[in-house]
């Protein structure tokens, strides 16, 4: 299994980094999860992704840890 670092990018005007993070947190509680991501693997290969909301919601609703293939 590979390891990935997944990030989302939103731009905020704020006085401090903490305030910007809090504004991001506030946005995440107000609206659906973002669909645009950047994923970087252990070899530092970067992939930009845009998820399909319907497919992402269906994936999120299933407990994938119960799949023996994930053990």
N, C-alpha and C positions, 0 to 999 in steps of 0.2 A: 504494500500500500504506500502511496506517495504522500508527502506532506505539502500543503499549499498555504500560502499567506493570501487571504482574500481581503480586499479593501474596497470601500466605496468612497467616492469623493463628492463632497458638497462644499460650496463656498459660502462662508458667513462673514459678515462684518462684526467684529467684536473687539473689546478692549484687551482681553487676555485669551490665552489658549484654553483655559478652563471654561471661560464664558462661551467660546466657540464650541467646545465639546458639549456643554449643556444645551446650547441651541440645537445641536445635532440630535441630542437625546430627545429634546422636545419635539423635533420634527418626526422622529421615529415613532413617537407615541401618538401622533396626530393622524398619520396617514399609513397606507400600506407600506410594507417593506420595499426598499428600492429594487429596481430591476437591472441596473447597470453596475457591473463589478469588474475589478481587475484581479486576476489570480496569478500568483507567481509560485512556481514549483521550486524544489530544492536545487535545481540547476540554474535558477534565476531566469527561466523562460517565462515571459509574461504573456498572458492571454486576456484580451478584453472581451467580456461577455455581456449580452443582453438576454435576460431570461424571458420566456413567455409566462405571463402572469398565471394563466390557467394551469399550465403544467407545473409551475413552481408551487402553487397552492396545493395541487394534488400530491406532489412529492412531500411537502411539509406536513401534510395530514397523516402520513404513514410513519410508523415507528420503524425506521430502517435498522435500528440496533438489534431487532429481533430476528433479522435475517442471518442464518448460520454462515452465509458467505461473508459476513462482516466480522466473524470471530477470528 
